[in-house]
Amino acid sequence: MTIEERIQAAGGGWAGAYLELTKPGITGFVALTAVASYLVAASPDIVYLDLFHLVLGISLSTAGSLALNQYLERAPDGVMLRTRGRPVPSGRIPEAHARFFGWVLLLAGVGHIWFWLGWLPALVTAVAALLYDAVYTPLKLRSPLATPVGAVPGALPALIGWTAHTGNIDARGVTLFGILFLWQLIHVLALGWNLRADYERAGFQLIPPGSAGLVAGLMVGYAALLAVVSTVPTVLGMAGNAYLGAAILLGAGMVAASVAFLRNPTRRNCNRVFVGSLLYHPLLLGTMVAGAF
């Protein structure tokens, strides 16, 4: 059960509905990604006040972007079994209120980052929201290209955290972005294949049409690229040998899980890829942060 589902089950009235609208689980995940990137960039010269403003700003902007996403997707959300109980399609929050709430949070978050951390991380934050809500969200109903397009804003929190300290985008920041971009592709393909019936009901096209072998083949390819790219931080001096060992092991695990799904495309094997992706993200970034100190 997700955090949002727990909030919904617990009730909580209008406050719980608005909290659910921000998808606190995903918002927290995004904030942790930005924090990890900031810590790698800043170590050992961490400015904790900047870190606080980063967490607050990106939490507000992400919550706003996710709220706007639920407003924009209210029609397909009302069709899917998994999402029809969300605040907007269920009628717990009026459409106009959800739209206004989302814009207020998004603008407050971008403005906060701009004022306290500078124009570049604020610009990256705004671009992430624009790509997510204005490009990825409508594209989901039109083309499987939505998945790689959506992986861009999904990976941009790495650059938000990086630029919050450095004030520029360099090879090290782009490397973090690349790792998270490839991770997103595997994660979303696994989710999309498992939920394909519900997505088809709503008209979403997150996975390419065709056999499971095509989806699995893409997963294997992305996992192999991820295994290679994840070693680059050591080459660039961002992390040491302990991180390199962890990256190799975690990358091999993702490749093995993807190959198992390719050989036997069952829901169980796809779940292993999905759960593996959920473990990969914090373990890899956690090891990188630990090695930076």
N, C-alpha and C positions, 0 to 999 in steps of 0.2 A: 504494500500500500504506500503510495506516495505521500509526501507531506500535505499536499493539497487535498488528497482524499481523506486524510486524517482530520484536517480542518473541517471539511464538509461533513464528515460523520459526526464530529463533535458539536455541530451546530455553531453557535456563536453569533447568530443574528447578522446584522448588516456589517459589523466590524469584521467578523469572520469571512464574510463574502468578499469584502474588499481586500483582505489579506490574501485570500485564495486567488484573487484576480492578479496578484503580483507574482504568483508562482514562486513562493519563498525558497523552495528547494533548488530550483534552477538559478534564482537570483544569488543565493549563497554560493553555489558552485562557480558562477561567473566571478563573484567577488574573490573567492579563494584563488582562482586562476590568476587574476590581476595582482593579488598580494604576492603570490609565489614569484611572478615575473618581476615585480618591484624588488623583492628581497634578493633575487639573483643579481639584478642590476646594481643594487645599492650596497650590498655587503662589502665591507663591514660598516660602511658609513650610512646607517639607516637613520632617517629622520622620522621619528614616530608620529609627529604631528602630520607630516605629509601622508604617512600610511593611513592615519585616521581619515583624513580628507579623501583619500583614494577610495577607501572602503565605503564611506558615506556616499560619495558622488556616484560611484559605479553601481551601488545598490539602488539608489534612487533612479538612475537612468535605465538600468536593466528592468527594474520593476515597472517603470512606465512603458518601456518598449513591449514588454510581455503583456501588459494590460491592453495596449493598443492592438496587439496581435489577437487577443481574445475578442476584442470588439470587431476587428476586421473579419475574423473567422467565425462569427456567431452563427451564420447559416450552416456551414458544413459541420461545425461543432454540434449543432442541434440534431444532426443526422447520425453521427457516430455514437455507438454505444458507450465508448470510453469517455466521451467528452460532453454528452448531452446534459449532464448534471452541473456543468460549469456555471458560474454566476450569471453570465449574460444570456446564453440560450435557455437557461432554466427560469429566467425572469426575476431572479433575486436582485439583480442590479439592472436598472434601465440602461438602454444602449447609450443614450447621450451622456449619462453619468459616467459610464465606463470610459468613453472617449475623452471626456474632460479630465477625469482622474489620471488617465494615462499620459496625456499631454503635460499636465502639471508636474507629475513626477519626472518625466523625461527632461523637460526644460530645466527643472530645478537641479537635476543631476548633472547635466551638461554645464549649466551655469556655475554650479559649485566647483566642478573640476577646473573650469576655465579660470575662475577667480583665485583659487588656492594653488593650482598645480601648473597652470599655463595653457596656452592656446592649442598646443599640439595634442596632448592627451584628450583635451576637450573635443578637438576636431575628429580624432579617431573614434571617440565615443559616439559622436553625432553620426559619423559615417556608418558605424556598426548598426545603429538604430535605423538609419535610412535604408540600408541594404536588407535588414531583417524585415521591417514592416512594409516598405514600399516596393521591394523587388522580390525577395524570397517568398513572402506570404502570398501574393497573387500568382507567382510562378508555380507554386505547388499544385495549382489547379490546371496547369497548362503543359508542364514538361518535367521529365525526370532531371533536367538540368538544375532544378530547384535544389537538389541535394548538394552539388558542388558549390552553387551560389550561396546557399545557406551556411556552408562550412566556413565561408569568409567571415561573416560577423560572429560566428561561433568561435573563431580563433583570434579575433581582434582584441579580446581582453588581455592577451599576452602583450600586445603592443601598447595598450593603454597603461598597464602597469610599468612597462619598460620605459616609455616616454615620460611617465610621471616623475621618474628620477633623472633620466639622462637628458631629456629635452630634445632627443633626436632619434631617428630610426637607423640602425646600423645592422651589420651582418648578424650580430648576436640576437638582436630583437627579431629579425626576420626568421632566424632559425627556430626560435620559440614559436613564432607564428606558424611556420611550416609543420612543426611537430603536431601542433593542435589542429591544424587544418586536416592533415591526414587522419588523425585520430577521430575527428568529427565524421569523416566520410565512412569509416568502418562502423562507428557507433550508430549513425543514422540508417545505414543500409541494413544493419541487423535489426534495428527497431522497425524499420519499414517493412521488412520481409515478414516479421512475426505478426505485425498488425495489418498486413496487406488487405485482408477482407474488409476490415473497418475503414481503411483508407479508400479502398475502391468504392465503398458505399457513399463516401462523401465526395468522391471525384478527385482525391489527392493522387499525385503521380510522383511519389518520392523515390520509387525504385523503377529501373528500366523494364519495359515489357519484355516477356520471354521467360525462359526457364530459370529455375533456381540456380542452375549451373552458371548462368551469366552473372547473377548477383554475387554468388560465392566466388567466382573468378575475380570480380572487381575487389572483393574483400581481401583475397589473397594478394593481389597486386598492391593494394594500398598498404597492407600489413608489411609486405616486403620493403616497400619504400620507407615506411615508418621505422622499421628496424634499422635501416641505414641512416636516415636523417637524424634519428634520436642519438646517434653517436657523435654528431658534429659538435655539440657543446663542449665535449672534451678536447676536440681538435682546436676549438677557438679559445680554450683556456677558461671556459665558464664553469667547468666542473672537473673533478679528478677521476682517478681510476675506479673508486668505489661507485661513482655514478655510472661510469662506462660499463662496469660489470652488471649493474642493475638494468641498464638500458638494453644490453645484449640479452639478458634473461627474459625481461619483459617483452622485448620485441620478438624473441623466439616463441614465447608463449602465445602472442597474438597471431603469429604466422601459423603455429600448430593448430590453434583453434579454428582459424579460417580454412586451413587445408582439410580439417576434419569435417567441416560443413560442406566443403566442395565435394568431398568423397561420398558423403552421406547427408544430403540436404534435408534434415529433419528439424522440427521446431526445437527439439532438445539441443541439438548441436548449434543452432542459431542462437539459442539462449546463452550458451556457453560463450559465444563470441560477444554477445551484448554484455553479459556480466563481466567478462574479461576486460572489456573496454572501460567499464565503470571502475574496475580496480586499477587498471593501467594508469589512468590519468593522475590520481592522487599519489600513487606510489612513485611514478616517474618524477613528478614535480617535487614531491617531498624529498626524494633522494637528491635531486639537483639543488634544492634549497639547503639541505643539510651539508652538502659538499661545498657550498659557497661560503660557509662560515669557518 
